[in-house]
Amino acid sequence: MANPDSNIANMTDYISVGEALKLVAPFKGDRRDVLTFIANVDTAFEVTDPRNVSTLFKFVLTRISGEPRTAIAHRNLENWEELKEFLKNTYAEK
């Protein structure tokens, strides 16, 4: 059995976008949930084939609703890093 402490990023087997999306709970703008949401999305991107990141990003956007969805729609956020920075700056406790 593989060492559970080995770095996930070094895995050669990736999971599907659908499976990765199961790691991402909906985010509705609750400041208490934003860091957990970000960590879960980071994990989803780590275990997804890099060729599928744009597809995963589109699905991650569907997990965001309410006021954050409206705020994101008014910006031209093109990838997870940009969205993550926006969420941290807007919703993380200062």
N, CA, C and O atoms as a MOPAC input file, in Angstrom:
PM7 MOZYME 1SCF
protein

 N      0.84500 1    -1.18700 1     0.00000 1
 C      0.00000 1     0.00000 1     0.00000 1
 C      0.88400 1     1.24300 1     0.00000 1
 O      1.93300 1     1.27400 1     0.64300 1
 N      0.45200 1     2.24800 1    -0.71900 1
 C      1.23500 1     3.48300 1    -0.83200 1
 C      1.27400 1     4.21400 1     0.50100 1
 O      0.37100 1     4.09900 1     1.33000 1
 N      2.32500 1     4.95200 1     0.67500 1
 C      2.47700 1     5.75900 1     1.88100 1
 C      1.44300 1     6.88200 1     1.85700 1
 O      1.45900 1     7.70400 1     0.94000 1
 N      0.53600 1     6.94000 1     2.84900 1
 C     -0.49700 1     7.97400 1     2.83800 1
 C      0.06900 1     9.38600 1     3.00400 1
 O     -0.62400 1    10.36700 1     2.73300 1
 N      1.31500 1     9.49200 1     3.44300 1
 C      1.92000 1    10.80100 1     3.63200 1
 C      2.60100 1    11.31900 1     2.36200 1
 O      3.07800 1    12.45300 1     2.32800 1
 N      2.64500 1    10.48000 1     1.31200 1
 C      3.30400 1    10.93800 1     0.09400 1
 C      2.51700 1    12.08800 1    -0.51900 1
 O      1.30200 1    12.19600 1    -0.35300 1
 N      3.23100 1    12.92900 1    -1.21900 1
 C      2.64600 1    14.15400 1    -1.77500 1
 C      1.62500 1    13.82700 1    -2.85300 1
 O      1.94500 1    13.13900 1    -3.82200 1
 N      0.40800 1    14.31100 1    -2.69700 1
 C     -0.65900 1    14.06900 1    -3.66400 1
 C     -0.26500 1    14.57100 1    -5.04900 1
 O     -0.60500 1    13.94800 1    -6.05500 1
 N      0.44200 1    15.68000 1    -5.10600 1
 C      0.81000 1    16.27300 1    -6.38700 1
 C      1.71700 1    15.35300 1    -7.20300 1
 O      1.82000 1    15.52300 1    -8.41800 1
 N      2.37900 1    14.37800 1    -6.56300 1
 C      3.25700 1    13.46800 1    -7.27100 1
 C      2.53400 1    12.24900 1    -7.82700 1
 O      3.15400 1    11.40000 1    -8.46800 1
 N      1.23400 1    12.15600 1    -7.58900 1
 C      0.48400 1    11.01200 1    -8.08100 1
 C      0.40000 1    11.05000 1    -9.60300 1
 O      0.26800 1    12.11700 1   -10.20300 1
 N      0.47700 1     9.88300 1   -10.21100 1
 C      0.32200 1     9.83300 1   -11.66000 1
 C     -1.12900 1     9.56900 1   -12.03300 1
 O     -1.53400 1     9.84600 1   -13.16200 1
 N     -1.90900 1     9.04400 1   -11.11500 1
 C     -3.32200 1     8.79400 1   -11.37000 1
 C     -4.13300 1     9.96000 1   -10.83700 1
 O     -3.99900 1    10.34900 1    -9.67700 1
 N     -4.97200 1    10.50900 1   -11.69600 1
 C     -5.83100 1    11.61100 1   -11.30100 1
 C     -7.25900 1    11.11000 1   -11.19100 1
 O     -7.60200 1    10.05000 1   -11.71500 1
 N     -8.08200 1    11.88100 1   -10.50800 1
 C     -9.49100 1    11.53500 1   -10.43500 1
 C    -10.24500 1    12.39800 1   -11.44200 1
 O     -9.74600 1    13.42800 1   -11.89400 1
 N    -11.45100 1    11.96100 1   -11.78400 1
 C    -12.24500 1    12.69400 1   -12.76600 1
 C    -12.70300 1    14.03400 1   -12.19400 1
 O    -12.69100 1    14.24100 1   -10.98000 1
 N    -13.09700 1    14.92000 1   -13.06700 1
 C    -13.62800 1    16.21500 1   -12.64000 1
 C    -14.85200 1    15.99400 1   -11.74900 1
 O    -15.01700 1    16.68000 1   -10.74000 1
 N    -15.70000 1    15.04900 1   -12.11400 1
 C    -16.88900 1    14.75300 1   -11.31200 1
 C    -16.53800 1    14.30500 1    -9.90200 1
 O    -17.16700 1    14.73000 1    -8.93200 1
 N    -15.53500 1    13.44800 1    -9.79300 1
 C    -15.09200 1    13.00000 1    -8.47300 1
 C    -14.47300 1    14.15000 1    -7.69300 1
 O    -14.73100 1    14.29700 1    -6.49800 1
 N    -13.66100 1    14.96400 1    -8.35100 1
 C    -13.02000 1    16.10400 1    -7.68500 1
 C    -14.07100 1    17.07900 1    -7.17400 1
 O    -13.91500 1    17.67200 1    -6.10600 1
 N    -15.13300 1    17.23800 1    -7.93800 1
 C    -16.17700 1    18.18300 1    -7.55500 1
 C    -16.89500 1    17.75000 1    -6.27900 1
 O    -17.47400 1    18.57900 1    -5.57700 1
 N    -16.85500 1    16.46000 1    -5.98000 1
 C    -17.46900 1    15.97400 1    -4.73700 1
 C    -16.75800 1    16.52200 1    -3.50200 1
 O    -17.32100 1    16.52900 1    -2.40700 1
 N    -15.53300 1    16.97400 1    -3.68000 1
 C    -14.76800 1    17.56300 1    -2.57200 1
 C    -15.21100 1    18.98800 1    -2.26000 1
 O    -14.88700 1    19.52300 1    -1.20000 1
 N    -15.95000 1    19.60500 1    -3.18200 1
 C    -16.26600 1    21.02700 1    -3.09800 1
 C    -17.71600 1    21.23200 1    -2.67800 1
 O    -18.64300 1    21.03500 1    -3.46400 1
 N    -17.89100 1    21.63200 1    -1.41900 1
 C    -19.23300 1    21.94500 1    -0.91800 1
 C    -19.65200 1    23.31200 1    -1.44900 1
 O    -18.79000 1    24.13000 1    -1.77200 1
 N    -20.94400 1    23.57800 1    -1.54600 1
 C    -21.39800 1    24.90300 1    -2.00400 1
 C    -20.90500 1    26.01800 1    -1.08700 1
 O    -20.74300 1    25.83000 1     0.11900 1
 N    -20.67100 1    27.18000 1    -1.68700 1
 C    -20.27800 1    28.36800 1    -0.93000 1
 C    -21.28100 1    29.46600 1    -1.21200 1
 O    -21.53500 1    29.81200 1    -2.36600 1
 N    -21.85800 1    30.01800 1    -0.13000 1
 C    -22.89400 1    31.04200 1    -0.27000 1
 C    -22.47700 1    32.38500 1     0.31000 1
 O    -23.29900 1    33.29500 1     0.42200 1
 N    -21.20800 1    32.51800 1     0.67800 1
 C    -20.71500 1    33.80000 1     1.15900 1
 C    -20.48300 1    33.87800 1     2.65500 1
 O    -20.10300 1    34.93000 1     3.16600 1
 N    -20.70700 1    32.77400 1     3.36900 1
 C    -20.47800 1    32.77300 1     4.81100 1
 C    -18.97900 1    32.86200 1     5.08700 1
 O    -18.20800 1    31.99900 1     4.66800 1
 N    -18.57700 1    33.91500 1     5.79500 1
 C    -17.15300 1    34.12800 1     6.08300 1
 C    -16.52700 1    32.94300 1     6.82400 1
 O    -15.33100 1    32.68600 1     6.68300 1
 N    -17.32700 1    32.22700 1     7.60900 1
 C    -16.78600 1    31.08200 1     8.36200 1
 C    -16.44900 1    29.91400 1     7.44300 1
 O    -15.67400 1    29.03200 1     7.81500 1
 N    -17.02500 1    29.90700 1     6.25100 1
 C    -16.83700 1    28.77700 1     5.34100 1
 C    -15.80600 1    29.00900 1     4.24300 1
 O    -15.41000 1    28.06300 1     3.56200 1
 N    -15.36800 1    30.24400 1     4.06200 1
 C    -14.55100 1    30.55000 1     2.88600 1
 C    -13.21000 1    29.83100 1     2.89000 1
 O    -12.78700 1    29.34400 1     1.84100 1
 N    -12.52900 1    29.74600 1     4.01800 1
 C    -11.21300 1    29.08600 1     4.02800 1
 C    -11.34000 1    27.58600 1     3.79600 1
 O    -10.47900 1    26.98200 1     3.15700 1
 N    -12.40500 1    26.98100 1     4.31100 1
 C    -12.65500 1    25.56300 1     4.05200 1
 C    -12.95200 1    25.34500 1     2.57300 1
 O    -12.44300 1    24.40600 1     1.96100 1
 N    -13.77900 1    26.21600 1     2.00600 1
 C    -14.09400 1    26.13700 1     0.57500 1
 C    -12.81000 1    26.22200 1    -0.25000 1
 O    -12.59200 1    25.40900 1    -1.14900 1
 N    -11.97000 1    27.19600 1     0.05200 1
 C    -10.71900 1    27.38500 1    -0.68100 1
 C     -9.82300 1    26.14800 1    -0.55200 1
 O     -9.26400 1    25.68400 1    -1.54500 1
 N     -9.68600 1    25.62100 1     0.64900 1
 C     -8.84100 1    24.43800 1     0.86200 1
 C     -9.36900 1    23.23400 1     0.08200 1
 O     -8.59200 1    22.47600 1    -0.49900 1
 N    -10.69700 1    23.06100 1     0.07400 1
 C    -11.28400 1    21.93300 1    -0.64500 1
 C    -11.10700 1    22.07400 1    -2.15200 1
 O    -10.84400 1    21.08900 1    -2.84200 1
 N    -11.25000 1    23.29200 1    -2.66500 1
 C    -11.04500 1    23.50600 1    -4.09600 1
 C     -9.57100 1    23.29800 1    -4.44700 1
 O     -9.26200 1    22.70800 1    -5.48200 1
 N     -8.66600 1    23.77400 1    -3.60200 1
 C     -7.23400 1    23.52200 1    -3.83400 1
 C     -6.97800 1    22.01700 1    -3.95900 1
 O     -6.26400 1    21.58000 1    -4.86100 1
 N     -7.55400 1    21.23800 1    -3.06200 1
 C     -7.38700 1    19.78800 1    -3.09900 1
 C     -7.96000 1    19.21300 1    -4.38500 1
 O     -7.34500 1    18.35200 1    -5.01300 1
 N     -9.13500 1    19.68700 1    -4.77400 1
 C     -9.74800 1    19.20500 1    -6.01800 1
 C     -8.82900 1    19.45800 1    -7.21200 1
 O     -8.69000 1    18.59700 1    -8.08000 1
 N     -8.20400 1    20.62900 1    -7.25900 1
 C     -7.28600 1    20.92100 1    -8.37000 1
 C     -6.02800 1    20.05500 1    -8.29900 1
 O     -5.48700 1    19.67200 1    -9.33500 1
 N     -5.56300 1    19.74500 1    -7.10000 1
 C     -4.35800 1    18.90600 1    -6.94800 1
 C     -4.57300 1    17.50000 1    -7.48300 1
 O     -3.64200 1    16.89800 1    -8.01700 1
 N     -5.76700 1    16.97000 1    -7.35300 1
 C     -6.01600 1    15.57400 1    -7.73300 1
 C     -6.65100 1    15.43600 1    -9.11600 1
 O     -7.02100 1    14.33800 1    -9.53300 1
 N     -6.77200 1    16.56100 1    -9.82100 1
 C     -7.35200 1    16.56600 1   -11.16800 1
 C     -6.24300 1    16.72700 1   -12.20100 1
 O     -5.30700 1    17.50200 1   -12.00400 1
 N     -6.35500 1    16.00600 1   -13.27800 1
 C     -5.39600 1    16.10800 1   -14.37600 1
 C     -5.29000 1    17.56900 1   -14.81700 1
 O     -6.30800 1    18.21200 1   -15.07000 1
 N     -4.07300 1    18.09400 1   -14.91000 1
 C     -3.89600 1    19.49700 1   -15.31300 1
 C     -4.59900 1    19.85400 1   -16.62700 1
 O     -4.94200 1    21.01500 1   -16.85200 1
 N     -4.81000 1    18.87000 1   -17.48200 1
 C     -5.50300 1    19.14000 1   -18.74900 1
 C     -6.97900 1    19.46300 1   -18.52800 1
 O     -7.64100 1    19.98200 1   -19.42600 1
 N     -7.50000 1    19.15800 1   -17.33400 1
 C     -8.91900 1    19.36200 1   -17.05600 1
 C     -9.20100 1    20.54000 1   -16.13400 1
 O    -10.33200 1    20.70500 1   -15.67600 1
 N     -8.19800 1    21.35900 1   -15.85400 1
 C     -8.39800 1    22.43300 1   -14.87000 1
 C     -9.41700 1    23.47800 1   -15.32100 1
 O    -10.15800 1    24.00300 1   -14.49000 1
 N     -9.47200 1    23.79000 1   -16.61100 1
 C    -10.44800 1    24.79700 1   -17.03400 1
 C    -11.87200 1    24.27400 1   -16.87200 1
 O    -12.77600 1    25.03400 1   -16.52400 1
 N    -12.07400 1    22.99500 1   -17.11900 1
 C    -13.38900 1    22.38900 1   -16.90800 1
 C    -13.73100 1    22.38600 1   -15.43000 1
 O    -14.84800 1    22.74100 1   -15.05400 1
 N    -12.79000 1    21.99200 1   -14.58800 1
 C    -13.03600 1    21.98400 1   -13.14700 1
 C    -13.35700 1    23.38900 1   -12.65600 1
 O    -14.25500 1    23.56800 1   -11.83300 1
 N    -12.63100 1    24.38500 1   -13.15200 1
 C    -12.89200 1    25.76800 1   -12.74200 1
 C    -14.33400 1    26.16900 1   -13.05400 1
 O    -14.99700 1    26.79400 1   -12.22600 1
 N    -14.81400 1    25.81700 1   -14.22700 1
 C    -16.19900 1    26.14500 1   -14.59700 1
 C    -17.18900 1    25.49600 1   -13.63500 1
 O    -18.18200 1    26.11600 1   -13.25600 1
 N    -16.92700 1    24.26300 1   -13.24300 1
 C    -17.81600 1    23.58200 1   -12.30300 1
 C    -17.70900 1    24.15000 1   -10.89500 1
 O    -18.70900 1    24.22300 1   -10.18000 1
 N    -16.50700 1    24.55400 1   -10.48900 1
 C    -16.33700 1    25.18600 1    -9.17700 1
 C    -17.20100 1    26.44000 1    -9.10200 1
 O    -17.82100 1    26.71200 1    -8.07400 1
 N    -17.23900 1    27.19700 1   -10.18500 1
 C    -18.08100 1    28.40100 1   -10.20700 1
 C    -19.54800 1    28.07700 1    -9.92900 1
 O    -20.26200 1    28.88400 1    -9.33300 1
 N    -19.99500 1    26.89300 1   -10.36200 1
 C    -21.39500 1    26.52300 1   -10.12200 1
 C    -21.66900 1    26.22200 1    -8.65300 1
 O    -22.82600 1    26.18500 1    -8.23500 1
 N    -20.62700 1    26.00800 1    -7.87500 1
 C    -20.77500 1    25.73100 1    -6.44300 1
 C    -20.92100 1    27.01500 1    -5.62300 1
 O    -21.16400 1    26.96700 1    -4.41700 1
 N    -20.77100 1    28.15200 1    -6.28300 1
 C    -20.85800 1    29.44500 1    -5.60500 1
 C    -22.20300 1    30.06600 1    -5.95300 1
 O    -22.58000 1    30.14000 1    -7.12200 1
 N    -22.92200 1    30.51000 1    -4.92700 1
 C    -24.24000 1    31.09100 1    -5.18000 1
 C    -24.44500 1    32.33400 1    -4.32500 1
 O    -23.59500 1    32.69500 1    -3.51200 1
 N    -25.57300 1    32.97300 1    -4.52300 1
 C    -25.92200 1    34.14400 1    -3.73100 1
 C    -25.06700 1    35.34700 1    -4.08300 1
 O    -24.65600 1    35.52600 1    -5.22900 1
 N    -24.80600 1    36.17000 1    -3.07100 1
 C    -24.05300 1    37.41600 1    -3.26400 1
 C    -22.67000 1    37.18400 1    -3.87900 1
 O    -22.26500 1    37.94700 1    -4.75600 1
 N    -21.92900 1    36.14900 1    -3.44300 1
 C    -20.60800 1    35.94300 1    -4.06000 1
 C    -20.70800 1    35.68000 1    -5.56600 1
 O    -19.85400 1    36.12900 1    -6.33200 1
 N    -21.73000 1    34.96600 1    -5.98600 1
 C    -21.89600 1    34.66100 1    -7.41500 1
 C    -22.09800 1    35.95500 1    -8.20100 1
 O    -21.52700 1    36.13700 1    -9.27600 1
 N    -22.92000 1    36.85100 1    -7.65100 1
 C    -23.15700 1    38.13800 1    -8.29600 1
 C    -21.87200 1    38.94500 1    -8.37500 1
 O    -21.56400 1    39.52300 1    -9.41700 1
 N    -21.11800 1    38.99000 1    -7.28100 1
 C    -19.86000 1    39.74500 1    -7.24900 1
 C    -18.85800 1    39.17600 1    -8.25100 1
 O    -18.15500 1    39.93300 1    -8.92000 1
 N    -18.78800 1    37.86400 1    -8.35900 1
 C    -17.85300 1    37.21400 1    -9.28100 1
 C    -18.25200 1    37.48500 1   -10.73200 1
 O    -17.39400 1    37.66600 1   -11.59600 1
 N    -19.55300 1    37.51200 1   -10.99100 1
 C    -20.04300 1    37.72800 1   -12.35400 1
 C    -19.61300 1    39.08800 1   -12.90400 1
 O    -19.48600 1    39.25700 1   -14.11700 1
 N    -19.39200 1    40.05400 1   -12.01800 1
 C    -19.01400 1    41.40500 1   -12.44400 1
 C    -17.50100 1    41.56500 1   -12.60400 1
 O    -17.02000 1    42.65600 1   -12.90600 1
 N    -16.76500 1    40.49400 1   -12.40300 1
 C    -15.31200 1    40.53300 1   -12.56800 1
 C    -14.90700 1    39.54800 1   -13.65300 1
 O    -15.65000 1    38.62200 1   -13.97700 1
 N    -13.76000 1    39.75100 1   -14.19200 1
 C    -13.27400 1    38.86000 1   -15.24000 1
 C    -12.25200 1    37.90100 1   -14.64400 1
 O    -11.06500 1    37.96800 1   -14.96600 1
 N    -12.71900 1    37.00600 1   -13.77000 1
 C    -11.83500 1    36.04200 1   -13.11700 1
 C    -11.71900 1    34.82500 1   -14.02400 1
 O    -12.70900 1    34.14900 1   -14.30100 1
 N    -10.50900 1    34.55400 1   -14.48200 1
 C    -10.33600 1    33.54400 1   -15.51200 1
 C     -9.80800 1    32.21100 1   -15.02200 1
 O     -9.78600 1    31.24100 1   -15.78100 1
 N     -9.37900 1    32.14000 1   -13.76100 1
 C     -8.84800 1    30.86900 1   -13.26900 1
 C     -9.00400 1    30.80000 1   -11.74600 1
 O     -9.41300 1    31.76600 1   -11.10200 1
 N     -8.67300 1    29.64800 1   -11.19700 1
 C     -8.84800 1    29.42200 1    -9.76100 1
 C     -7.98100 1    30.36300 1    -8.93700 1
 O     -8.43500 1    30.85600 1    -7.90400 1
 N     -6.76100 1    30.62600 1    -9.35600 1
 C     -5.89500 1    31.50900 1    -8.56300 1
 C     -6.50800 1    32.90400 1    -8.43200 1
 O     -6.48100 1    33.49400 1    -7.35200 1
 N     -7.05500 1    33.42600 1    -9.51600 1
 C     -7.70600 1    34.74300 1    -9.45600 1
 C     -8.94900 1    34.70400 1    -8.57100 1
 O     -9.17500 1    35.60900 1    -7.76700 1
 N     -9.74800 1    33.65800 1    -8.72200 1
 C    -10.96100 1    33.52900 1    -7.90700 1
 C    -10.60400 1    33.35300 1    -6.43500 1
 O    -11.24300 1    33.94700 1    -5.56600 1
 N     -9.58700 1    32.54200 1    -6.14900 1
 C     -9.16800 1    32.31400 1    -4.76900 1
 C     -8.73700 1    33.62600 1    -4.11900 1
 O     -9.11100 1    33.90700 1    -2.98000 1
 N     -7.95100 1    34.42800 1    -4.83600 1
 C     -7.50000 1    35.71300 1    -4.30600 1
 C     -8.69400 1    36.62800 1    -4.02100 1
 O     -8.73400 1    37.29400 1    -2.98600 1
 N     -9.65600 1    36.66100 1    -4.92800 1
 C    -10.85600 1    37.46800 1    -4.73000 1
 C    -11.63100 1    36.99600 1    -3.48700 1
 O    -12.04900 1    37.81500 1    -2.66800 1
 N    -11.81700 1    35.69200 1    -3.35200 1
 C    -12.56300 1    35.16200 1    -2.19600 1
 C    -11.84400 1    35.47800 1    -0.88600 1
 O    -12.47600 1    35.87100 1     0.09500 1
 N    -10.52300 1    35.30300 1    -0.87300 1
 C     -9.75500 1    35.61200 1     0.34500 1
 C     -9.89000 1    37.08400 1     0.71500 1
 O    -10.13600 1    37.42300 1     1.87300 1
 N     -9.72700 1    37.94800 1    -0.27500 1
 C     -9.77500 1    39.38700 1    -0.01300 1
 C    -11.16600 1    39.86700 1     0.38600 1
 O    -11.30200 1    40.82200 1     1.15000 1
 N    -12.18700 1    39.21000 1    -0.12700 1
 C    -13.55700 1    39.67800 1     0.07500 1
 C    -14.24100 1    39.01300 1     1.27500 1
 O    -14.98500 1    39.66600 1     2.00600 1
 N    -13.99000 1    37.71500 1     1.47700 1
 C    -14.77000 1    36.97300 1     2.46800 1
 C    -13.99500 1    36.45900 1     3.67500 1
 O    -14.60400 1    36.12600 1     4.69200 1
 N    -12.67400 1    36.38600 1     3.59100 1
 C    -11.91000 1    35.88100 1     4.74400 1
 C    -11.89700 1    36.91800 1     5.84500 1
 O    -11.84000 1    38.12100 1     5.59000 1
 N    -11.95100 1    36.43200 1     7.07200 1
 C    -11.89300 1    37.32700 1     8.24000 1
 C    -10.58900 1    38.09200 1     8.20500 1
 O     -9.52800 1    37.51400 1     7.97000 1
 N    -10.66400 1    39.36700 1     8.43500 1
 C     -9.46500 1    40.20900 1     8.42000 1
 C     -8.75200 1    40.13100 1     9.76700 1
 O     -7.71800 1    40.77100 1     9.95500 1

